[in-house]
């Protein structure tokens, strides 16, 4: 299982000009999360398989921020917030 540090490495690759990878392309560049009161988001993948997102909610992402900052040693305001 990957964690916060690996996610930050991926962020660096996505933001880096050398790879030019798209952010959350299957979710129109938006944060990948469940929106309260809406149907679970699903995306059809190549070959016809459907990927259905079960979590996280926006609240779960916000609740994760303190541990994420601690794990990655971020100053208080350096983490990008959506």
Backbone bond lengths (Angstrom), bond angles and torsions (degrees), N, CA, C in turn:
res aa  C-N    CA-C-N  psi(-1)  N-CA   C-N-CA  omega(-1)  CA-C   N-CA-C  phi
1 X - - - 1.448 - - 1.532 108.02 -
2 X 1.295 115.36 136.84 1.458 120.86 178.20 1.516 109.70 -89.18
3 X 1.321 115.87 156.44 1.453 120.49 -178.44 1.516 112.32 -128.50
4 X 1.317 114.85 -160.82 1.460 122.31 -174.97 1.520 112.75 -59.62
5 X 1.315 117.43 -43.13 1.462 119.50 -177.63 1.532 111.45 -65.30
6 X 1.334 116.32 -40.37 1.457 119.54 178.37 1.530 110.55 -67.45
7 X 1.318 116.63 -36.45 1.465 120.31 177.21 1.521 110.78 -64.03
8 X 1.318 117.18 -37.93 1.459 120.00 177.70 1.523 111.31 -67.78
9 X 1.334 117.04 -34.49 1.469 120.19 174.65 1.527 110.10 -63.05
10 X 1.331 116.58 -42.87 1.459 120.91 177.62 1.529 110.40 -63.01
11 X 1.325 116.91 -40.21 1.463 120.73 176.95 1.519 110.10 -58.64
12 X 1.320 116.74 -43.26 1.454 120.61 178.41 1.516 111.64 -60.08
13 X 1.351 116.43 -39.46 1.464 119.47 178.26 1.531 111.18 -68.43
14 X 1.332 116.37 -40.45 1.460 119.78 -179.89 1.522 111.56 -65.62
15 X 1.324 116.11 -36.87 1.461 120.47 -179.04 1.521 112.46 -82.11
16 X 1.330 116.76 -20.35 1.456 120.97 -177.40 1.519 112.10 -68.98
17 X 1.291 115.59 142.51 1.459 120.51 -178.25 1.527 112.43 -75.37
18 X 1.329 117.76 -20.70 1.457 119.75 -176.61 1.530 112.58 -69.90
19 X 1.328 118.51 -36.58 1.465 120.88 -178.11 1.525 113.16 -95.80
20 X 1.321 116.80 -32.05 1.463 122.73 -178.92 1.528 112.26 48.68
21 X 1.319 116.04 52.43 1.459 121.12 178.75 1.531 110.05 -84.30
22 X 1.336 117.21 145.00 1.472 119.58 -179.68 1.528 111.62 -78.43
23 X 1.318 115.91 146.62 1.467 122.40 175.82 1.520 108.92 -83.60
24 X 1.311 118.62 120.69 1.464 123.93 170.59 1.527 112.49 44.17
25 X 1.300 115.72 47.91 1.462 121.94 -174.54 1.529 112.69 -53.48
26 X 1.317 117.91 -41.46 1.463 121.07 -179.02 1.524 112.84 -68.31
27 X 1.330 116.60 -13.23 1.466 121.65 179.63 1.525 110.23 -116.85
28 X 1.320 116.47 30.11 1.475 123.96 177.10 1.524 112.73 56.51
29 X 1.327 117.16 30.38 1.458 121.50 178.32 1.518 114.34 79.40
30 X 1.320 117.49 1.18 1.470 121.96 179.97 1.522 110.51 -83.94
31 X 1.345 116.74 163.73 1.471 118.52 174.40 1.529 110.08 -58.37
32 X 1.314 115.88 141.78 1.463 120.76 179.62 1.516 107.30 -88.18
33 X 1.339 114.26 100.72 1.462 120.26 -177.77 1.519 108.96 -159.05
34 X 1.320 114.67 165.89 1.451 121.82 176.72 1.523 107.73 -90.42
35 X 1.313 115.83 132.15 1.460 121.07 178.38 1.522 108.40 -95.08
36 X 1.329 115.71 129.55 1.465 121.84 -177.58 1.531 111.00 -52.85
37 X 1.328 115.93 134.03 1.451 121.80 175.22 1.513 115.02 77.01
38 X 1.324 118.53 2.66 1.458 121.24 179.56 1.523 110.14 -109.58
39 X 1.322 115.32 161.23 1.459 122.48 176.65 1.530 109.27 -61.26
40 X 1.342 117.29 145.63 1.461 120.94 176.93 1.526 109.07 -58.20
41 X 1.339 116.82 130.92 1.464 118.92 -178.23 1.526 111.50 -71.60
42 X 1.318 114.95 134.78 1.447 121.00 177.69 1.515 109.80 -129.87
43 X 1.312 115.93 146.09 1.453 122.33 -179.30 1.520 107.93 -132.73
44 X 1.328 116.57 132.59 1.464 119.70 176.81 1.522 109.13 -82.85
45 X 1.315 115.42 128.11 1.455 122.33 -179.72 1.525 110.00 -96.63
46 X 1.322 115.47 168.37 1.460 120.81 176.56 1.520 109.31 -55.36
47 X 1.307 117.15 137.17 1.454 121.14 -179.53 1.515 112.91 91.87
48 X 1.346 117.11 -4.39 1.458 121.13 175.27 1.519 116.15 93.88
49 X 1.325 118.66 -4.61 1.460 120.33 178.00 1.535 109.47 -70.82
50 X 1.330 116.94 142.79 1.457 121.41 177.88 1.520 110.03 -104.14
51 X 1.331 115.87 130.43 1.465 123.82 175.39 1.522 106.35 -99.03
52 X 1.343 117.66 120.79 1.459 122.33 178.35 1.518 108.93 -114.27
53 X 1.314 115.93 123.28 1.463 121.80 -179.58 1.525 109.71 -79.97
54 X 1.329 117.03 126.90 1.459 122.36 -178.93 1.520 112.60 -102.82
55 X 1.307 117.98 -22.05 1.460 123.01 178.08 1.522 107.23 -166.12
56 X 1.281 119.92 165.65 1.456 131.13 7.75 1.531 111.89 -95.74
57 X 1.320 114.75 166.34 1.459 121.06 170.87 1.525 107.56 -89.20
58 X 1.316 116.88 167.76 1.466 120.67 177.10 1.529 110.10 -59.21
59 X 1.337 117.33 -40.47 1.470 120.58 179.58 1.529 111.14 -62.74
60 X 1.324 117.32 -40.58 1.460 120.08 178.78 1.528 111.03 -63.69
61 X 1.325 117.05 -37.51 1.462 119.84 177.30 1.522 111.31 -66.05
62 X 1.330 116.93 -42.70 1.465 120.90 178.61 1.529 109.65 -63.96
63 X 1.326 117.25 -42.68 1.471 121.07 179.71 1.525 111.86 -63.73
64 X 1.325 117.85 -26.71 1.458 122.94 -179.78 1.529 112.46 -77.68
65 X 1.329 117.79 -22.40 1.469 121.13 -173.51 1.529 115.09 -53.19
66 X 1.332 120.61 -46.55 1.473 118.48 -179.33 1.530 113.09 -59.03
67 X 1.323 117.50 -42.81 1.470 120.85 179.70 1.527 110.44 -68.68
68 X 1.340 116.69 -37.97 1.463 121.52 178.82 1.526 109.70 -61.73
69 X 1.329 116.33 -47.50 1.466 120.57 179.87 1.525 110.52 -61.90
70 X 1.332 116.22 -42.18 1.469 121.03 -179.95 1.530 110.39 -63.49
71 X 1.321 116.92 -46.30 1.461 121.72 -178.40 1.524 111.89 -64.32
72 X 1.316 115.72 -39.74 1.468 120.50 -176.03 1.521 113.07 -95.05
73 X 1.329 117.77 1.40 1.467 123.47 179.38 1.525 112.63 55.52
74 X 1.339 116.30 45.35 1.459 121.20 177.33 1.520 110.72 -83.84
75 X 1.335 117.17 140.80 1.459 119.15 166.32 1.531 108.07 -62.18
76 X 1.317 117.91 158.58 1.469 122.85 -172.91 1.519 115.27 -49.98
77 X 1.307 119.82 -42.67 1.453 120.93 -172.70 1.507 114.49 -103.89
78 X 1.322 118.06 9.31 1.459 119.56 -173.63 1.530 113.18 -83.33
79 X 1.320 118.32 -23.14 1.453 121.39 -178.09 1.524 109.88 -72.29
80 X 1.307 117.65 130.82 1.463 122.02 179.44 1.514 108.80 -68.07
81 X 1.316 116.18 132.42 1.463 120.73 179.14 1.520 108.55 -116.20
82 X 1.344 115.48 140.24 1.468 120.48 179.86 1.506 109.87 -107.93
